[in-house]
């Protein structure tokens, strides 16, 4: 019996959290801002991927290539930040 009450309480909490989330006004960003945000997220994902590959790489030439790629991505991120 206690289990039924507990699961009902959890269900109610989830339902109220979802209702609260839907009730919040959504910020409407201009198209250019959405594109810029998507580009930034893409660059951050690429940067994370390059960092992970750099940690695992043992070949010096490959590491040098990854380092150049990392510098390029960080430069692009700085450019995006500067445009704000």
C-alpha positions in Angstrom: 0.0 0.0 0.0 2.8 2.4 0.8 4.3 1.8 -2.6 1.2 3.0 -4.3 1.2 6.2 -2.4 4.8 6.8 -3.1 4.6 6.2 -6.8 1.5 8.5 -7.0 3.5 11.2 -5.2 6.4 10.9 -7.6 4.0 10.9 -10.5 2.4 14.1 -9.2 5.8 15.7 -8.8 6.8 14.9 -12.4 3.5 16.2 -13.6 3.8 19.5 -11.7 7.4 20.0 -12.9 6.3 19.4 -16.5 3.3 21.8 -16.1 5.6 24.5 -14.6 8.1 24.1 -17.5 5.3 24.5 -20.1 3.9 27.6 -18.2 7.2 29.5 -18.4 7.4 31.8 -21.4 9.8 30.7 -24.0 12.4 33.2 -25.1 12.1 33.8 -28.8 15.5 34.5 -30.3 16.0 36.1 -33.6 17.1 33.7 -36.4 20.6 35.1 -36.5 21.0 34.5 -32.8 19.7 30.9 -33.0 22.2 30.2 -35.9 25.0 31.7 -33.9 24.1 29.6 -30.8 23.9 26.5 -32.9 27.3 27.2 -34.5 28.8 27.7 -31.0 27.4 24.4 -29.7 28.7 22.7 -32.8 32.2 24.2 -32.3 32.1 23.2 -28.6 31.2 19.6 -29.5 34.0 19.5 -32.1 36.5 21.0 -29.5 35.5 18.2 -27.0 36.0 15.6 -29.6 39.5 16.9 -30.6 40.5 17.1 -26.9 39.4 13.5 -26.3 41.4 12.4 -29.4 44.4 14.4 -28.3 44.4 12.7 -24.9 44.4 9.3 -26.6 46.8 10.0 -29.4 50.4 8.7 -29.3 51.7 9.6 -32.7 53.4 13.0 -32.6 52.4 14.0 -36.1 48.7 13.2 -35.3 49.0 15.1 -32.0 50.4 18.1 -33.9 47.5 18.0 -36.4 45.0 17.7 -33.5 46.7 20.7 -31.7 46.3 22.8 -34.9 42.7 21.8 -35.1 42.1 22.7 -31.5 43.7 26.1 -32.0 41.5 26.7 -35.1 38.3 25.8 -33.1 39.3 28.0 -30.2 39.9 30.8 -32.6 36.4 30.4 -34.1 34.9 30.3 -30.7 36.7 33.6 -29.8 35.4 35.1 -33.0 31.9 34.2 -32.1 32.3 35.5 -28.6 33.7 38.8 -30.0 30.6 39.2 -32.3 28.3 39.3 -29.3 
